[in-house]
């Protein structure tokens, strides 16, 4: 009997593998040889596949294939996020200006991040509090971060009021009111430790990511009917 080929595509990280398990059950109820494809991973179901052991083998293979595609997607997102760093570095030294959104007028913290990501085709909200809901949520631990991730800060007992881009090697790049310009800060310095102690949220924003675009479009639709949040105040870190 002619082989059947089932294409399941690349599983997104948030997509359940229940559909793949259902397809496996159907295939294992048939004596026809078949081939399942999860992304670029092919799974052969040959000969009579009625036994429970064979079904369990197929389901295990599906799980492995799903983990492979998840890993590839995560790596692609991380690499995509890191592309913003060379763009961010172009604006080192641009003066800090509260409410500023361009290198001509100066930047505040969220204006800088918004401008950099816009250069890569991604529209972010205007304030750090709004940005704290963009992209993919990460654990707010420095060891969990990759270059290009957003890091968000809050004074003790207060709301998020500052955002920076993690640059790797325990450094951040940001428009800092206390630093008076777009600059790097190392987390192991006196200034850097001030920021490190106030990290409360981290997000991974993949430029041009389809899921992110959908999320942002929905958020901008809401923004049209709700009052805008106040702009981010200057940070109060120790002076350089």
Secondary structure, DSSP 8 states (H G I E B T S, - for coil): ---EEEEEE---TTS-SHHHHHHHHHHHT--S-EEEEETTEEEEE-S---SHHHHHHHHHHHHHHHHHHHHHHHHHHHHHHHTHHHHHHTTTT-BB-TT-EETTTEE-HHHHHHHHHHTTT----SSHHHHTTSSEEE-S-GGG--TT-EEEEE-TTS-EEEEEEEEETTEEEEEETTTTEEEEEETTSHHHHHHHTTEEEEEE--TT-HHHHHHHHHHHHHHTTS--------------
